[in-house]
Amino acid sequence: MILNFSQFISEKIDLNTNIIWFEKSNKYIIVDDFINNLILNKINSSLYPINRDLKSNKINSSDLQHIENDLKELLKDCNTPRLKKQSKNNLKENRSLKFQSLFTFNNRTIKVEYENESLKELVEPKFIHLKSNKKESLLFKILTKNKKLYLFKENLFLGEWDSSEMHEFQGKVSMELTSFFHNKKNEDWTAVFHGSTLYRDNNSLMLTGDSGSGKSSLSAILMANDYSLIADDFSPMDINSIHYNFPSAISVKEGFFSTAERLFESFNQLRKYYINEIKGDVKYLPANNEKNLILSANCSKIINVKFGKDLKNEIKQINKGVSLQKILPDAWISNEKKHAKSFIKWVKSSVFYDLTYNDDKKVLQMINNIF
């Protein structure tokens, strides 16, 4: 295995914390200073003599051998190209499908046609507040064949997904919609985060966390208190570290219905949708920022959220590497080097927090305090 400095990026991002990106695999790893030095030493032995590291860290030769073996396997994995999903690319779809939706956002209108009602239910509920009667500028089609979902843009094939890849399919649809609404190309995007971005008073923040952590509920709380929703659960960022509006509604789970009814007068009128046994019923709450629509914003505050009745109401700044370990597995980041540089630059300029809460009034006060 041979690596050179054009094939990876290593940057210090916090105290005793470094991020390394590998071009071939588009993989990011978070390591401390010692491991970072050893990795650089494996790539270029003239940089950091191992004997110096051993002496300063009191590592014996047996432990060193284990470390070197682990590093060898790690670098092998990081330098292995990720296999791309292969699909036929010569398919066309010229039929006009029976079911359809028209969505308008940012003065741009898109039409989506579906083969059946169940396919329509995969897309329309989150965007029903954007329904329109305007003339479309772009057409998408969604249909099934051989138990797979197929997506077409202007009759040209974009991809296929089986039932285990529903998340990837919805991500692709969301990316295509975002690019169209903002008149961008897919290659303009640096990253998409599994997070919710909100704006107030020339400031913005992004809420991250596992599914069920309470970030969408917190987005609704903030939206009811003069924050403008930029994106919920799908936050796209371009090469200039600008976060763009993804105009889907907030997915509100049944456990939050009573609070949402108190915060939003119109919540009772929203239709319920059954998702599955785990998520149960949800309602889709549209953004109430028509008078203060924010199409894009800088976002340098990232808050990892966790709700629980037994948790303390607490917010604290944390190590960037700790936060990235939680964010990276669910994030999509472009494999181009210029985007990797942009992503790392954004990380270095941002502040990361951990937030736990059990009370919607106290959590609002805590977030307001960091603004």
Secondary structure, DSSP 8 states (H G I E B T S, - for coil): ----TTSEEEEEEETTEEEEEETTTTEEEEE-HHHHHHHHHHH-TTTS-HHHHHHHHT--HHHHHHHHHHHHHHHHHHTS-----------B-----SEEEEEEETTEEEEEEESSHHHHHHHGGGGGGGB--S--SEEEEEEEETTEEEEEETTEEEEEE-GGGHHHHHHHHHHHHHHHHTT--GGGEEEEESEEEEEETTEEEEEE--TTSSHHHHHHHHHTTT-EEEESS-EEEETTSEEE-----EEEEGGGHHHHHHH-TTGGGS-EEE--TTT-EEEEE----GGG---EEE--EEEEEEE-TTS--EEEE--HHHHHHHHGGG-EE-SSHHHHHHHHHHHHH-EEEEEEES-HHHHHHHHHHH-
